[in-house]
Structure formats: structure tokens, C-alpha cells
């Protein structure tokens, strides 16, 4: 019974902290959101995507075997799909599926 109560309390505390973090900006910036936060909201998504691309491609060695080809095709597919459909989720899922197919089936 103690394990069940411990799990319940753990979930309750995690839920309260998560809700508090989500609601805190609405409480703090009730009247007007500062300009620097609006700026960060516009700039950070692009910075995060750039960091993800660098992190994804950091260990690719294009001069060794076929390494680099699936990654390059995956990146090109994501760019083309996003330019065509303008849907971030579709681009990420499509690129991931293509990359996995290339790794598992082709290479």
C-alpha cells in the first residue's frame, strides 16, 4: 500500500509543479507581456531547430562508406516537404520515416 501511496503522491507533486510552471507566465505577465519575451518567442524556435540540425549531423562522416547519404537525403526531403506543404509536423515525421527506411532497408 505504501508503494501505491508513494506513486500517487509523486504523480500529484509532478502534476502540480507542471501546472504551476504552465500557469506562472499568465500570472506574472497579466497586464502586458514584455517586448523581450515576445522577441524570444519569435527567435527561439529557429535557434532550436538549428541546434537540432547540428546535433543530428555532428557525427556524420561523409567520406566513410555510405555514411552521410541517408542523412543528406533525409534533410533534403524535410526541406522540400516543408517548402511544399508548410507543415512542420508533416516535415519532421516524413523526414524521420524516410531516414528510417533508408537506414533499415536500403543501406
Gaussian input, Z-matrix of N, CA and C with variables (Angstrom, degrees):
# hf/3-21g

backbone

0 1
 N
 C     1     B1
 C     2     B2     1     A1
 N     3     B3     2     A2     1     D1
 C     4     B4     3     A3     2     D2
 C     5     B5     4     A4     3     D3
 N     6     B6     5     A5     4     D4
 C     7     B7     6     A6     5     D5
 C     8     B8     7     A7     6     D6
 N     9     B9     8     A8     7     D7
 C    10    B10     9     A9     8     D8
 C    11    B11    10    A10     9     D9
 N    12    B12    11    A11    10    D10
 C    13    B13    12    A12    11    D11
 C    14    B14    13    A13    12    D12
 N    15    B15    14    A14    13    D13
 C    16    B16    15    A15    14    D14
 C    17    B17    16    A16    15    D15
 N    18    B18    17    A17    16    D16
 C    19    B19    18    A18    17    D17
 C    20    B20    19    A19    18    D18
 N    21    B21    20    A20    19    D19
 C    22    B22    21    A21    20    D20
 C    23    B23    22    A22    21    D21
 N    24    B24    23    A23    22    D22
 C    25    B25    24    A24    23    D23
 C    26    B26    25    A25    24    D24
 N    27    B27    26    A26    25    D25
 C    28    B28    27    A27    26    D26
 C    29    B29    28    A28    27    D27
 N    30    B30    29    A29    28    D28
 C    31    B31    30    A30    29    D29
 C    32    B32    31    A31    30    D30
 N    33    B33    32    A32    31    D31
 C    34    B34    33    A33    32    D32
 C    35    B35    34    A34    33    D33
 N    36    B36    35    A35    34    D34
 C    37    B37    36    A36    35    D35
 C    38    B38    37    A37    36    D36
 N    39    B39    38    A38    37    D37
 C    40    B40    39    A39    38    D38
 C    41    B41    40    A40    39    D39
 N    42    B42    41    A41    40    D40
 C    43    B43    42    A42    41    D41
 C    44    B44    43    A43    42    D42
 N    45    B45    44    A44    43    D43
 C    46    B46    45    A45    44    D44
 C    47    B47    46    A46    45    D45
 N    48    B48    47    A47    46    D46
 C    49    B49    48    A48    47    D47
 C    50    B50    49    A49    48    D48
 N    51    B51    50    A50    49    D49
 C    52    B52    51    A51    50    D50
 C    53    B53    52    A52    51    D51
 N    54    B54    53    A53    52    D52
 C    55    B55    54    A54    53    D53
 C    56    B56    55    A55    54    D54
 N    57    B57    56    A56    55    D55
 C    58    B58    57    A57    56    D56
 C    59    B59    58    A58    57    D57
 N    60    B60    59    A59    58    D58
 C    61    B61    60    A60    59    D59
 C    62    B62    61    A61    60    D60
 N    63    B63    62    A62    61    D61
 C    64    B64    63    A63    62    D62
 C    65    B65    64    A64    63    D63
 N    66    B66    65    A65    64    D64
 C    67    B67    66    A66    65    D65
 C    68    B68    67    A67    66    D66
 N    69    B69    68    A68    67    D67
 C    70    B70    69    A69    68    D68
 C    71    B71    70    A70    69    D69
 N    72    B72    71    A71    70    D70
 C    73    B73    72    A72    71    D71
 C    74    B74    73    A73    72    D72
 N    75    B75    74    A74    73    D73
 C    76    B76    75    A75    74    D74
 C    77    B77    76    A76    75    D75
 N    78    B78    77    A77    76    D76
 C    79    B79    78    A78    77    D77
 C    80    B80    79    A79    78    D78
 N    81    B81    80    A80    79    D79
 C    82    B82    81    A81    80    D80
 C    83    B83    82    A82    81    D81
 N    84    B84    83    A83    82    D82
 C    85    B85    84    A84    83    D83
 C    86    B86    85    A85    84    D84
 N    87    B87    86    A86    85    D85
 C    88    B88    87    A87    86    D86
 C    89    B89    88    A88    87    D87
 N    90    B90    89    A89    88    D88
 C    91    B91    90    A90    89    D89
 C    92    B92    91    A91    90    D90
 N    93    B93    92    A92    91    D91
 C    94    B94    93    A93    92    D92
 C    95    B95    94    A94    93    D93
 N    96    B96    95    A95    94    D94
 C    97    B97    96    A96    95    D95
 C    98    B98    97    A97    96    D96
 N    99    B99    98    A98    97    D97
 C   100   B100    99    A99    98    D98
 C   101   B101   100   A100    99    D99
 N   102   B102   101   A101   100   D100
 C   103   B103   102   A102   101   D101
 C   104   B104   103   A103   102   D102
 N   105   B105   104   A104   103   D103
 C   106   B106   105   A105   104   D104
 C   107   B107   106   A106   105   D105
 N   108   B108   107   A107   106   D106
 C   109   B109   108   A108   107   D107
 C   110   B110   109   A109   108   D108
 N   111   B111   110   A110   109   D109
 C   112   B112   111   A111   110   D110
 C   113   B113   112   A112   111   D111
 N   114   B114   113   A113   112   D112
 C   115   B115   114   A114   113   D113
 C   116   B116   115   A115   114   D114
 N   117   B117   116   A116   115   D115
 C   118   B118   117   A117   116   D116
 C   119   B119   118   A118   117   D117
 N   120   B120   119   A119   118   D118
 C   121   B121   120   A120   119   D119
 C   122   B122   121   A121   120   D120
 N   123   B123   122   A122   121   D121
 C   124   B124   123   A123   122   D122
 C   125   B125   124   A124   123   D123
 N   126   B126   125   A125   124   D124
 C   127   B127   126   A126   125   D125
 C   128   B128   127   A127   126   D126
 N   129   B129   128   A128   127   D127
 C   130   B130   129   A129   128   D128
 C   131   B131   130   A130   129   D129
 N   132   B132   131   A131   130   D130
 C   133   B133   132   A132   131   D131
 C   134   B134   133   A133   132   D132
 N   135   B135   134   A134   133   D133
 C   136   B136   135   A135   134   D134
 C   137   B137   136   A136   135   D135
 N   138   B138   137   A137   136   D136
 C   139   B139   138   A138   137   D137
 C   140   B140   139   A139   138   D138
 N   141   B141   140   A140   139   D139
 C   142   B142   141   A141   140   D140
 C   143   B143   142   A142   141   D141
 N   144   B144   143   A143   142   D142
 C   145   B145   144   A144   143   D143
 C   146   B146   145   A145   144   D144
 N   147   B147   146   A146   145   D145
 C   148   B148   147   A147   146   D146
 C   149   B149   148   A148   147   D147
 N   150   B150   149   A149   148   D148
 C   151   B151   150   A150   149   D149
 C   152   B152   151   A151   150   D150
 N   153   B153   152   A152   151   D151
 C   154   B154   153   A153   152   D152
 C   155   B155   154   A154   153   D153
 N   156   B156   155   A155   154   D154
 C   157   B157   156   A156   155   D155
 C   158   B158   157   A157   156   D156
 N   159   B159   158   A158   157   D157
 C   160   B160   159   A159   158   D158
 C   161   B161   160   A160   159   D159
 N   162   B162   161   A161   160   D160
 C   163   B163   162   A162   161   D161
 C   164   B164   163   A163   162   D162
 N   165   B165   164   A164   163   D163
 C   166   B166   165   A165   164   D164
 C   167   B167   166   A166   165   D165
 N   168   B168   167   A167   166   D166
 C   169   B169   168   A168   167   D167
 C   170   B170   169   A169   168   D168
 N   171   B171   170   A170   169   D169
 C   172   B172   171   A171   170   D170
 C   173   B173   172   A172   171   D171
 N   174   B174   173   A173   172   D172
 C   175   B175   174   A174   173   D173
 C   176   B176   175   A175   174   D174
 N   177   B177   176   A176   175   D175
 C   178   B178   177   A177   176   D176
 C   179   B179   178   A178   177   D177
 N   180   B180   179   A179   178   D178
 C   181   B181   180   A180   179   D179
 C   182   B182   181   A181   180   D180
 N   183   B183   182   A182   181   D181
 C   184   B184   183   A183   182   D182
 C   185   B185   184   A184   183   D183
 N   186   B186   185   A185   184   D184
 C   187   B187   186   A186   185   D185
 C   188   B188   187   A187   186   D186
 N   189   B189   188   A188   187   D187
 C   190   B190   189   A189   188   D188
 C   191   B191   190   A190   189   D189
 N   192   B192   191   A191   190   D190
 C   193   B193   192   A192   191   D191
 C   194   B194   193   A193   192   D192
 N   195   B195   194   A194   193   D193
 C   196   B196   195   A195   194   D194
 C   197   B197   196   A196   195   D195
 N   198   B198   197   A197   196   D196
 C   199   B199   198   A198   197   D197
 C   200   B200   199   A199   198   D198
 N   201   B201   200   A200   199   D199
 C   202   B202   201   A201   200   D200
 C   203   B203   202   A202   201   D201
 N   204   B204   203   A203   202   D202
 C   205   B205   204   A204   203   D203
 C   206   B206   205   A205   204   D204
 N   207   B207   206   A206   205   D205
 C   208   B208   207   A207   206   D206
 C   209   B209   208   A208   207   D207
 N   210   B210   209   A209   208   D208
 C   211   B211   210   A210   209   D209
 C   212   B212   211   A211   210   D210
 N   213   B213   212   A212   211   D211
 C   214   B214   213   A213   212   D212
 C   215   B215   214   A214   213   D213
 N   216   B216   215   A215   214   D214
 C   217   B217   216   A216   215   D215
 C   218   B218   217   A217   216   D216
 N   219   B219   218   A218   217   D217
 C   220   B220   219   A219   218   D218
 C   221   B221   220   A220   219   D219
 N   222   B222   221   A221   220   D220
 C   223   B223   222   A222   221   D221
 C   224   B224   223   A223   222   D222
 N   225   B225   224   A224   223   D223
 C   226   B226   225   A225   224   D224
 C   227   B227   226   A226   225   D225
 N   228   B228   227   A227   226   D226
 C   229   B229   228   A228   227   D227
 C   230   B230   229   A229   228   D228
 N   231   B231   230   A230   229   D229
 C   232   B232   231   A231   230   D230
 C   233   B233   232   A232   231   D231
 N   234   B234   233   A233   232   D232
 C   235   B235   234   A234   233   D233
 C   236   B236   235   A235   234   D234
 N   237   B237   236   A236   235   D235
 C   238   B238   237   A237   236   D236
 C   239   B239   238   A238   237   D237
 N   240   B240   239   A239   238   D238
 C   241   B241   240   A240   239   D239
 C   242   B242   241   A241   240   D240
 N   243   B243   242   A242   241   D241
 C   244   B244   243   A243   242   D242
 C   245   B245   244   A244   243   D243
 N   246   B246   245   A245   244   D244
 C   247   B247   246   A246   245   D245
 C   248   B248   247   A247   246   D246
 N   249   B249   248   A248   247   D247
 C   250   B250   249   A249   248   D248
 C   251   B251   250   A250   249   D249
 N   252   B252   251   A251   250   D250
 C   253   B253   252   A252   251   D251
 C   254   B254   253   A253   252   D252
 N   255   B255   254   A254   253   D253
 C   256   B256   255   A255   254   D254
 C   257   B257   256   A256   255   D255
 N   258   B258   257   A257   256   D256
 C   259   B259   258   A258   257   D257
 C   260   B260   259   A259   258   D258
 N   261   B261   260   A260   259   D259
 C   262   B262   261   A261   260   D260
 C   263   B263   262   A262   261   D261
 N   264   B264   263   A263   262   D262
 C   265   B265   264   A264   263   D263
 C   266   B266   265   A265   264   D264
 N   267   B267   266   A266   265   D265
 C   268   B268   267   A267   266   D266
 C   269   B269   268   A268   267   D267
 N   270   B270   269   A269   268   D268
 C   271   B271   270   A270   269   D269
 C   272   B272   271   A271   270   D270
 N   273   B273   272   A272   271   D271
 C   274   B274   273   A273   272   D272
 C   275   B275   274   A274   273   D273
 N   276   B276   275   A275   274   D274
 C   277   B277   276   A276   275   D275
 C   278   B278   277   A277   276   D276
 N   279   B279   278   A278   277   D277
 C   280   B280   279   A279   278   D278
 C   281   B281   280   A280   279   D279
 N   282   B282   281   A281   280   D280
 C   283   B283   282   A282   281   D281
 C   284   B284   283   A283   282   D282
 N   285   B285   284   A284   283   D283
 C   286   B286   285   A285   284   D284
 C   287   B287   286   A286   285   D285
 N   288   B288   287   A287   286   D286
 C   289   B289   288   A288   287   D287
 C   290   B290   289   A289   288   D288
 N   291   B291   290   A290   289   D289
 C   292   B292   291   A291   290   D290
 C   293   B293   292   A292   291   D291
 N   294   B294   293   A293   292   D292
 C   295   B295   294   A294   293   D293
 C   296   B296   295   A295   294   D294
 N   297   B297   296   A296   295   D295
 C   298   B298   297   A297   296   D296
 C   299   B299   298   A298   297   D297
 N   300   B300   299   A299   298   D298
 C   301   B301   300   A300   299   D299
 C   302   B302   301   A301   300   D300
 N   303   B303   302   A302   301   D301
 C   304   B304   303   A303   302   D302
 C   305   B305   304   A304   303   D303
 N   306   B306   305   A305   304   D304
 C   307   B307   306   A306   305   D305
 C   308   B308   307   A307   306   D306
 N   309   B309   308   A308   307   D307
 C   310   B310   309   A309   308   D308
 C   311   B311   310   A310   309   D309
 N   312   B312   311   A311   310   D310
 C   313   B313   312   A312   311   D311
 C   314   B314   313   A313   312   D312
 N   315   B315   314   A314   313   D313
 C   316   B316   315   A315   314   D314
 C   317   B317   316   A316   315   D315
 N   318   B318   317   A317   316   D316
 C   319   B319   318   A318   317   D317
 C   320   B320   319   A319   318   D318

   B1=1.4548
   B2=1.5246
   B3=1.3409
   B4=1.4514
   B5=1.5231
   B6=1.3300
   B7=1.4586
   B8=1.5220
   B9=1.3267
   B10=1.4581
   B11=1.5208
   B12=1.3150
   B13=1.4646
   B14=1.5300
   B15=1.3229
   B16=1.4610
   B17=1.5268
   B18=1.3173
   B19=1.4647
   B20=1.5170
   B21=1.3345
   B22=1.4607
   B23=1.5269
   B24=1.3245
   B25=1.4599
   B26=1.5265
   B27=1.3132
   B28=1.4575
   B29=1.5299
   B30=1.3175
   B31=1.4704
   B32=1.5217
   B33=1.3443
   B34=1.4593
   B35=1.5217
   B36=1.3357
   B37=1.4634
   B38=1.5211
   B39=1.3263
   B40=1.4674
   B41=1.5233
   B42=1.3108
   B43=1.4661
   B44=1.5225
   B45=1.3104
   B46=1.4711
   B47=1.5311
   B48=1.3214
   B49=1.4589
   B50=1.5260
   B51=1.3260
   B52=1.4649
   B53=1.5226
   B54=1.3082
   B55=1.4692
   B56=1.5207
   B57=1.3275
   B58=1.4612
   B59=1.5151
   B60=1.3263
   B61=1.4633
   B62=1.5250
   B63=1.3205
   B64=1.4741
   B65=1.5265
   B66=1.3295
   B67=1.4613
   B68=1.5228
   B69=1.3351
   B70=1.4518
   B71=1.5310
   B72=1.3394
   B73=1.4687
   B74=1.5280
   B75=1.3258
   B76=1.4576
   B77=1.5215
   B78=1.3124
   B79=1.4664
   B80=1.5237
   B81=1.3371
   B82=1.4607
   B83=1.5276
   B84=1.3232
   B85=1.4645
   B86=1.5243
   B87=1.3048
   B88=1.4591
   B89=1.5272
   B90=1.3300
   B91=1.4626
   B92=1.5206
   B93=1.3361
   B94=1.4580
   B95=1.5304
   B96=1.3285
   B97=1.4628
   B98=1.5251
   B99=1.3357
   B100=1.4749
   B101=1.5295
   B102=1.3232
   B103=1.4621
   B104=1.5244
   B105=1.3207
   B106=1.4682
   B107=1.5210
   B108=1.3314
   B109=1.4627
   B110=1.5246
   B111=1.3174
   B112=1.4660
   B113=1.5325
   B114=1.3390
   B115=1.4631
   B116=1.5308
   B117=1.3187
   B118=1.4671
   B119=1.5283
   B120=1.3220
   B121=1.4468
   B122=1.5195
   B123=1.3264
   B124=1.4625
   B125=1.5271
   B126=1.3242
   B127=1.4612
   B128=1.5284
   B129=1.3117
   B130=1.4647
   B131=1.5265
   B132=1.3293
   B133=1.4631
   B134=1.5295
   B135=1.3199
   B136=1.4633
   B137=1.5224
   B138=1.3266
   B139=1.4627
   B140=1.5230
   B141=1.3202
   B142=1.4621
   B143=1.5236
   B144=1.3263
   B145=1.4614
   B146=1.5267
   B147=1.3322
   B148=1.4647
   B149=1.5170
   B150=1.3282
   B151=1.4585
   B152=1.5222
   B153=1.3313
   B154=1.4607
   B155=1.5216
   B156=1.3151
   B157=1.4700
   B158=1.5204
   B159=1.3342
   B160=1.4664
   B161=1.5198
   B162=1.3244
   B163=1.4577
   B164=1.5294
   B165=1.3254
   B166=1.4540
   B167=1.5256
   B168=1.3057
   B169=1.4602
   B170=1.5267
   B171=1.3299
   B172=1.4648
   B173=1.5329
   B174=1.3139
   B175=1.4619
   B176=1.5256
   B177=1.3050
   B178=1.4631
   B179=1.5270
   B180=1.3180
   B181=1.4664
   B182=1.5270
   B183=1.3117
   B184=1.4655
   B185=1.5236
   B186=1.3153
   B187=1.4577
   B188=1.5230
   B189=1.3088
   B190=1.4541
   B191=1.5259
   B192=1.3091
   B193=1.4644
   B194=1.5183
   B195=1.3236
   B196=1.4651
   B197=1.5299
   B198=1.3210
   B199=1.4595
   B200=1.5143
   B201=1.2818
   B202=1.4538
   B203=1.5149
   B204=1.3181
   B205=1.4677
   B206=1.5249
   B207=1.3484
   B208=1.4667
   B209=1.5246
   B210=1.3329
   B211=1.4583
   B212=1.5209
   B213=1.3253
   B214=1.4662
   B215=1.5243
   B216=1.3313
   B217=1.4708
   B218=1.5323
   B219=1.3335
   B220=1.4636
   B221=1.5176
   B222=1.3291
   B223=1.4650
   B224=1.5198
   B225=1.3246
   B226=1.4709
   B227=1.5301
   B228=1.3321
   B229=1.4635
   B230=1.5233
   B231=1.3262
   B232=1.4717
   B233=1.5245
   B234=1.3300
   B235=1.4676
   B236=1.5245
   B237=1.3318
   B238=1.4685
   B239=1.5234
   B240=1.3202
   B241=1.4584
   B242=1.5238
   B243=1.3286
   B244=1.4671
   B245=1.5311
   B246=1.3251
   B247=1.4704
   B248=1.5260
   B249=1.3270
   B250=1.4653
   B251=1.5272
   B252=1.3196
   B253=1.4707
   B254=1.5268
   B255=1.3290
   B256=1.4717
   B257=1.5271
   B258=1.3196
   B259=1.4713
   B260=1.5262
   B261=1.3263
   B262=1.4583
   B263=1.5194
   B264=1.3166
   B265=1.4610
   B266=1.5324
   B267=1.3192
   B268=1.4628
   B269=1.5256
   B270=1.3163
   B271=1.4580
   B272=1.5242
   B273=1.3187
   B274=1.4637
   B275=1.5237
   B276=1.3130
   B277=1.4686
   B278=1.5274
   B279=1.3282
   B280=1.4593
   B281=1.5162
   B282=1.3308
   B283=1.4559
   B284=1.5185
   B285=1.3266
   B286=1.4612
   B287=1.5196
   B288=1.3278
   B289=1.4726
   B290=1.5262
   B291=1.3335
   B292=1.4668
   B293=1.5228
   B294=1.3178
   B295=1.4644
   B296=1.5254
   B297=1.3117
   B298=1.4684
   B299=1.5296
   B300=1.3189
   B301=1.4688
   B302=1.5282
   B303=1.3287
   B304=1.4569
   B305=1.5260
   B306=1.3233
   B307=1.4673
   B308=1.5251
   B309=1.3257
   B310=1.4568
   B311=1.5276
   B312=1.3280
   B313=1.4624
   B314=1.5336
   B315=1.3079
   B316=1.4661
   B317=1.5305
   B318=1.3195
   B319=1.4705
   B320=1.5009
   A1=111.68
   A2=115.97
   A3=118.91
   A4=110.27
   A5=117.49
   A6=120.33
   A7=111.35
   A8=117.12
   A9=121.06
   A10=111.70
   A11=117.47
   A12=121.49
   A13=110.02
   A14=116.80
   A15=120.57
   A16=110.34
   A17=116.88
   A18=121.04
   A19=110.82
   A20=116.95
   A21=121.15
   A22=110.83
   A23=117.21
   A24=120.66
   A25=111.23
   A26=116.84
   A27=120.40
   A28=110.84
   A29=116.78
   A30=120.84
   A31=110.56
   A32=117.36
   A33=120.65
   A34=111.28
   A35=117.54
   A36=120.49
   A37=110.75
   A38=117.46
   A39=120.68
   A40=110.26
   A41=117.86
   A42=121.74
   A43=111.24
   A44=117.55
   A45=120.96
   A46=111.55
   A47=117.09
   A48=119.60
   A49=110.38
   A50=117.34
   A51=120.79
   A52=110.93
   A53=117.40
   A54=120.60
   A55=110.49
   A56=117.00
   A57=120.24
   A58=111.97
   A59=116.46
   A60=120.29
   A61=110.69
   A62=116.66
   A63=119.96
   A64=112.00
   A65=117.77
   A66=121.26
   A67=113.33
   A68=118.71
   A69=122.37
   A70=113.31
   A71=120.67
   A72=118.56
   A73=113.67
   A74=117.51
   A75=119.78
   A76=111.26
   A77=116.46
   A78=120.48
   A79=110.20
   A80=117.09
   A81=121.26
   A82=111.30
   A83=117.24
   A84=121.37
   A85=111.10
   A86=116.02
   A87=121.64
   A88=112.21
   A89=117.06
   A90=119.76
   A91=112.59
   A92=116.92
   A93=119.37
   A94=109.31
   A95=115.47
   A96=120.98
   A97=108.80
   A98=117.38
   A99=119.62
   A100=111.87
   A101=114.87
   A102=120.30
   A103=112.04
   A104=118.22
   A105=120.06
   A106=111.15
   A107=118.00
   A108=120.26
   A109=109.94
   A110=117.69
   A111=120.43
   A112=110.32
   A113=116.13
   A114=120.62
   A115=111.16
   A116=116.49
   A117=120.41
   A118=110.83
   A119=117.53
   A120=121.01
   A121=112.70
   A122=116.33
   A123=119.95
   A124=112.26
   A125=118.03
   A126=122.08
   A127=112.58
   A128=118.31
   A129=121.12
   A130=115.10
   A131=121.11
   A132=118.20
   A133=113.15
   A134=117.79
   A135=120.52
   A136=110.82
   A137=117.13
   A138=120.35
   A139=110.57
   A140=116.85
   A141=120.54
   A142=110.42
   A143=117.71
   A144=120.12
   A145=110.89
   A146=116.86
   A147=119.91
   A148=111.86
   A149=116.99
   A150=120.73
   A151=111.02
   A152=117.51
   A153=120.35
   A154=111.84
   A155=117.10
   A156=120.29
   A157=109.90
   A158=117.24
   A159=120.65
   A160=110.35
   A161=117.50
   A162=121.36
   A163=111.13
   A164=116.65
   A165=120.93
   A166=111.82
   A167=116.78
   A168=120.61
   A169=113.48
   A170=119.22
   A171=121.04
   A172=113.03
   A173=119.09
   A174=120.99
   A175=113.55
   A176=117.26
   A177=120.74
   A178=108.60
   A179=115.54
   A180=120.78
   A181=108.18
   A182=117.25
   A183=120.50
   A184=114.06
   A185=118.98
   A186=120.47
   A187=112.99
   A188=117.92
   A189=121.92
   A190=109.71
   A191=117.93
   A192=121.77
   A193=112.39
   A194=115.49
   A195=120.12
   A196=111.50
   A197=116.98
   A198=119.45
   A199=110.07
   A200=114.62
   A201=120.50
   A202=112.48
   A203=117.57
   A204=120.13
   A205=111.06
   A206=120.81
   A207=119.24
   A208=112.72
   A209=115.60
   A210=119.21
   A211=111.13
   A212=116.10
   A213=120.49
   A214=110.85
   A215=117.00
   A216=119.95
   A217=110.93
   A218=116.92
   A219=120.58
   A220=111.91
   A221=116.55
   A222=120.74
   A223=110.71
   A224=116.97
   A225=120.16
   A226=111.35
   A227=116.09
   A228=120.03
   A229=110.85
   A230=116.95
   A231=120.39
   A232=110.25
   A233=117.03
   A234=120.69
   A235=110.58
   A236=116.66
   A237=119.54
   A238=112.08
   A239=116.95
   A240=120.47
   A241=110.96
   A242=115.87
   A243=118.40
   A244=111.18
   A245=117.10
   A246=119.47
   A247=111.30
   A248=116.18
   A249=120.83
   A250=111.45
   A251=118.09
   A252=121.43
   A253=114.55
   A254=118.55
   A255=122.58
   A256=112.16
   A257=115.31
   A258=121.07
   A259=107.97
   A260=115.98
   A261=120.82
   A262=111.75
   A263=117.37
   A264=120.69
   A265=110.91
   A266=116.67
   A267=121.00
   A268=110.95
   A269=117.38
   A270=121.11
   A271=111.35
   A272=117.09
   A273=120.66
   A274=110.57
   A275=117.14
   A276=120.72
   A277=110.46
   A278=116.97
   A279=120.40
   A280=112.20
   A281=117.12
   A282=120.87
   A283=112.47
   A284=116.29
   A285=120.47
   A286=110.85
   A287=116.77
   A288=120.49
   A289=110.39
   A290=116.73
   A291=118.97
   A292=110.76
   A293=117.43
   A294=120.61
   A295=111.05
   A296=117.54
   A297=120.85
   A298=111.29
   A299=116.91
   A300=119.80
   A301=111.03
   A302=116.55
   A303=119.74
   A304=110.93
   A305=117.02
   A306=121.03
   A307=111.78
   A308=117.07
   A309=121.37
   A310=113.96
   A311=117.34
   A312=120.77
   A313=112.16
   A314=117.50
   A315=120.48
   A316=112.02
   A317=117.41
   A318=120.20
   A319=111.56
   D1=-31.21
   D2=-179.94
   D3=-66.59
   D4=-37.01
   D5=178.28
   D6=-62.58
   D7=-40.19
   D8=178.21
   D9=-65.64
   D10=-41.40
   D11=179.04
   D12=-68.33
   D13=-39.90
   D14=178.05
   D15=-61.77
   D16=-44.76
   D17=178.65
   D18=-62.33
   D19=-43.17
   D20=179.69
   D21=-62.23
   D22=-46.29
   D23=-179.89
   D24=-65.66
   D25=-38.64
   D26=178.07
   D27=-62.30
   D28=-46.25
   D29=178.65
   D30=-64.23
   D31=-39.49
   D32=179.41
   D33=-63.73
   D34=-44.76
   D35=-179.63
   D36=-65.65
   D37=-44.48
   D38=178.80
   D39=-61.75
   D40=-40.69
   D41=178.94
   D42=-64.46
   D43=-44.53
   D44=179.76
   D45=-64.62
   D46=-42.08
   D47=178.63
   D48=-65.04
   D49=-42.91
   D50=178.61
   D51=-61.96
   D52=-45.14
   D53=178.58
   D54=-63.92
   D55=-40.41
   D56=178.74
   D57=-61.87
   D58=-42.67
   D59=178.80
   D60=-65.29
   D61=-38.09
   D62=-179.82
   D63=-70.11
   D64=-37.01
   D65=-176.16
   D66=-87.33
   D67=-18.70
   D68=-175.69
   D69=-56.80
   D70=-45.61
   D71=179.41
   D72=-61.01
   D73=-33.01
   D74=179.26
   D75=-70.64
   D76=-30.82
   D77=178.49
   D78=-77.78
   D79=-43.84
   D80=-176.55
   D81=-70.51
   D82=-43.15
   D83=-176.92
   D84=-105.39
   D85=48.57
   D86=-176.74
   D87=-62.14
   D88=-41.75
   D89=-173.96
   D90=-86.81
   D91=-54.28
   D92=-176.95
   D93=-150.45
   D94=134.36
   D95=178.57
   D96=-80.36
   D97=130.00
   D98=179.03
   D99=-61.35
   D100=151.47
   D101=-177.17
   D102=-63.54
   D103=-34.62
   D104=-177.81
   D105=-67.71
   D106=-30.70
   D107=177.11
   D108=-72.73
   D109=-39.43
   D110=175.58
   D111=-62.45
   D112=-40.79
   D113=177.42
   D114=-62.24
   D115=-45.68
   D116=179.37
   D117=-62.53
   D118=-35.61
   D119=177.80
   D120=-64.96
   D121=-27.68
   D122=177.95
   D123=-85.30
   D124=-32.57
   D125=-172.22
   D126=-91.65
   D127=-38.60
   D128=-172.41
   D129=-61.16
   D130=-38.53
   D131=178.99
   D132=-57.59
   D133=-39.12
   D134=178.75
   D135=-69.58
   D136=-38.68
   D137=178.31
   D138=-64.95
   D139=-40.41
   D140=179.63
   D141=-65.99
   D142=-41.66
   D143=178.20
   D144=-63.37
   D145=-40.13
   D146=176.68
   D147=-62.26
   D148=-42.32
   D149=177.74
   D150=-63.55
   D151=-39.18
   D152=178.50
   D153=-64.82
   D154=-38.68
   D155=178.15
   D156=-65.01
   D157=-45.68
   D158=178.84
   D159=-62.07
   D160=-44.67
   D161=-179.72
   D162=-63.01
   D163=-38.94
   D164=-178.61
   D165=-68.19
   D166=-38.41
   D167=-173.45
   D168=-99.28
   D169=6.44
   D170=-173.39
   D171=-67.51
   D172=-31.00
   D173=-177.41
   D174=-102.03
   D175=12.44
   D176=-179.61
   D177=-80.60
   D178=128.45
   D179=175.82
   D180=-114.53
   D181=97.84
   D182=-173.47
   D183=-69.59
   D184=-16.86
   D185=-177.75
   D186=-92.52
   D187=4.54
   D188=-176.21
   D189=-115.59
   D190=109.41
   D191=176.84
   D192=60.20
   D193=-137.06
   D194=179.78
   D195=-97.97
   D196=9.54
   D197=-179.83
   D198=-65.93
   D199=138.57
   D200=-179.73
   D201=102.74
   D202=-29.19
   D203=-179.02
   D204=-69.17
   D205=-49.28
   D206=178.07
   D207=-62.57
   D208=-37.48
   D209=179.45
   D210=-66.15
   D211=-44.26
   D212=178.97
   D213=-62.87
   D214=-43.98
   D215=178.55
   D216=-64.44
   D217=-38.35
   D218=178.25
   D219=-64.24
   D220=-44.27
   D221=179.16
   D222=-64.73
   D223=-45.14
   D224=178.69
   D225=-61.67
   D226=-39.86
   D227=179.17
   D228=-64.41
   D229=-41.80
   D230=178.83
   D231=-62.51
   D232=-44.87
   D233=-179.34
   D234=-63.06
   D235=-47.90
   D236=-178.84
   D237=-65.34
   D238=-41.65
   D239=179.62
   D240=-64.91
   D241=-38.48
   D242=179.81
   D243=-70.79
   D244=-38.24
   D245=176.63
   D246=-64.41
   D247=-32.25
   D248=-177.63
   D249=-79.29
   D250=-49.71
   D251=-172.26
   D252=-102.69
   D253=-17.83
   D254=-178.07
   D255=54.25
   D256=42.12
   D257=179.66
   D258=-128.60
   D259=110.07
   D260=-174.90
   D261=-62.39
   D262=-46.40
   D263=-177.84
   D264=-62.33
   D265=-44.10
   D266=177.72
   D267=-61.68
   D268=-40.55
   D269=179.84
   D270=-64.44
   D271=-45.04
   D272=-179.04
   D273=-66.26
   D274=-46.67
   D275=-179.31
   D276=-65.32
   D277=-43.71
   D278=179.72
   D279=-62.33
   D280=-44.49
   D281=178.10
   D282=-64.10
   D283=-39.81
   D284=178.84
   D285=-64.85
   D286=-44.05
   D287=179.84
   D288=-63.60
   D289=-45.39
   D290=179.11
   D291=-61.95
   D292=-44.98
   D293=-179.60
   D294=-61.25
   D295=-43.88
   D296=179.59
   D297=-64.74
   D298=-40.49
   D299=176.63
   D300=-63.04
   D301=-42.68
   D302=179.14
   D303=-62.95
   D304=-44.25
   D305=-178.71
   D306=-67.26
   D307=-42.80
   D308=-173.33
   D309=-83.12
   D310=-34.00
   D311=-172.29
   D312=-106.87
   D313=-47.49
   D314=-171.57
   D315=-85.35
   D316=-52.30
   D317=-173.54
   D318=-99.25

